[in-house]
Every structure is written in C-alpha cells, then in structure tokens.
C-alpha cells in the first residue's frame, strides 16, 4: 500500500515492531506512517482505534480511505476441549473487533464519498475484511470457533457490500487458503506441500485489485478458486460424511 502511495496507520500489539516498520516504509516509499499500538481484544485499545477511524478530516489527522481488517487468530482442537479463554479471545478479535472497526469507519466513508462525488472526484473508499476459506466449510472439525467466526465475517461483509454500494463505498471480503504466516507454522513444520500455500504477495495483490474493481469476494490462488467451486457444488450431507470419517 505504501508503494501505491497510501499514507498509513499501522495497528498491532508490538510498538517496537510497528515503529521499525513505519520507519522502513517511510524511508523506502516516502509516505507518512503513523503507529497505533493496540491490542484489539482490549476494550480501551479498541476504542482508541475506533476513535482514529472516526476522523473526518477536520483535524490534523487524515481520514481513512481504506480500512483493512486483517487481525485474526485461531485455536485448534475439539470444541469440548478448548479453554473458554481461547474461545473468548478468538471471538473478541475475529468478530467483535472487526465489527466495531467497520462500524466506526463506514459512516465517515459514506459521508466523504458523497462529498467527493459532489466535488467530481472518483477516489475509492471502503474496507477489506480478511475472512478465510474456512468460513465456507459446512463443518470444520478441529476448528469450529475459527471457522464459524470467518463465516460471520463473510456474511457481514456481503451485507455491508450491498448496503455501502449505493453510497459509492466498496466493501470486499478476502478468502485466503493457507498462507505462510505464524498461524500456519505447525503445518509448515509438518511438511505441508507447497501447493497448499498461496504466497502472501499474491494474497495482497489480488485483494487490492479486487477491492479497487468493486468485487465483493476475492479468492486468491488458482488452487483455492478450485476449492471454492467444489465447496459450492458439493452437497452438505456428503461433506459432513467425509468430515466425520476424517475426524474419526
């Protein structure tokens, strides 16, 4: 995004890593990069980020053209054995934080889009919500809460895309498969084949292009486009039968 000329507001828990990234991006691309350290599962930190998203441009801070809701976490294992604290953290980050951040920025973007149209500008505004292919699964043994949380993200994003479109605001859901990140480290260490992973650069490029073109959903990677088609064609009953056998 910095390469494309966006000024950035970077949000994550680690202040030191954020500062280092901001300095690197500013040095390389010459764009301002504001650091906003926050744990989005913490009420106070979440409120701070919401406040930043509500900026309208009347102060020194610039309003947000594009919100990328990328924060997420997963805890594997059978639902009955997952600690309640892990469930609460996943719901707080994957659902609650994403919903509140979207709700904070969307009214501002709708009003700005109206003002931009009146001024003859076609600058795109909106958000990208990172869901997952897991959100399409009829059943997800070993990943019940994560999969359900991403199904929520898909449903919410599809509705927001319809509601915001009439105001000229673009909302897109991204459905990645496996990506080489800390979240999939255990799979990588177990030797999962390369075909299972989509390069991070491909996910980012497809996401930004899809959002810019007004697409509601983006599935990065040819292999996951095929999986997406299969999941929509496969009868749920057959999927459940296979899932039961695999789980057993």
Secondary structure, DSSP 4 states (H G I P E B T S, - for coil): -TTTT--EEEEES-HHHHHHHHHHHHHHH---EEEEE--TTSHHHHHHHHHHHT--SSSSSPPPSEEEE-------S-GGGS-HHHHHHHHIIIIIIHHHHHHHHHHHHHHHHHHHHHTT-----EEEEE--GGGG-S--TT-HHHHHHHHHHHHHHHHHHHHHHTTT-EEEEE---B-SSGGGHHHHHTT--GGGB--HHHHHHHHHHHHHTT-SEE--SHHHHHHHHHHHHS-HHHHHHHHHHHH-
